[in-house]
């Protein structure tokens, strides 16, 4: 069973974010390609996850959170990619770190 981390902290974001590590499936709305990634944290406005592929800022994506402690089946979250950086940290499983802002107007 997955352990929920409940650290709450802020930095340059508009609201607090919660640490929650879980696998995600991220679908690029333009290409329809899906990628497995790892979610690290989220808040009511967006989230941060890692992928093996880069996504361009401005790209629309659909995110499915796997094994969430809050829901039994993945609920799609729609978002816009705000930034994408090379992720060269020692604990990184995936090459890129990606920040998104939720946007319910995204349609894919």
Residue pairs with C-beta under 8 A, 6 or more apart in sequence:
2 21
2 22
2 67
2 69
4 20
4 69
5 19
5 20
5 21
6 18
6 19
7 18
7 19
8 16
8 17
8 18
8 19
9 16
9 17
9 19
10 16
10 17
13 43
13 45
13 46
14 45
15 43
15 44
15 45
16 43
17 41
17 42
17 43
17 48
18 41
18 42
18 43
19 40
19 41
20 39
20 40
20 41
20 42
21 38
21 39
21 40
22 38
22 39
22 65
22 66
22 67
22 68
23 36
23 37
23 38
23 39
23 66
23 67
24 36
24 37
24 38
24 39
24 49
24 63
24 64
24 65
24 66
25 34
25 35
25 36
25 37
25 63
25 64
25 66
25 74
26 34
26 35
26 37
26 49
26 51
26 55
26 61
26 62
26 63
26 64
26 98
27 33
27 34
27 35
27 61
27 62
27 63
27 64
27 108
28 34
28 35
28 55
28 59
28 60
28 61
29 59
29 60
29 61
29 62
29 106
29 107
29 108
30 59
30 60
35 51
35 52
35 53
36 51
36 52
37 49
37 50
37 51
37 52
37 94
37 98
38 49
38 50
38 93
38 94
39 47
39 48
39 49
39 63
39 65
40 48
40 49
40 50
41 47
41 48
42 48
44 102
45 101
45 102
46 79
46 82
46 99
46 100
46 101
46 102
47 63
47 77
47 79
47 99
47 100
47 102
48 97
48 98
48 99
48 100
49 63
49 97
49 98
49 100
50 87
50 92
50 93
50 94
50 95
50 96
50 97
50 98
51 94
51 95
51 96
51 98
52 94
52 95
52 96
53 95
53 96
54 84
54 95
54 96
55 61
55 81
55 84
55 96
55 98
56 81
56 84
57 81
57 82
57 83
57 84
58 80
58 81
59 80
59 81
60 78
60 79
60 80
60 81
60 103
60 106
60 107
60 108
61 78
61 79
61 80
61 81
61 100
61 106
61 108
62 76
62 77
62 78
62 79
62 106
62 108
63 76
63 77
63 78
63 79
63 100
64 74
64 75
64 76
64 77
65 71
65 74
65 75
65 77
66 74
68 74
77 102
78 102
78 103
78 104
78 105
78 106
78 107
78 108
79 100
79 101
79 102
79 103
79 106
80 100
80 101
80 103
80 106
81 98
81 99
81 100
82 99
82 100
82 101
83 98
83 99
84 96
84 97
84 98
84 99
85 96
85 97
85 98
86 95
86 96
86 97
87 94
87 95
87 96
87 97
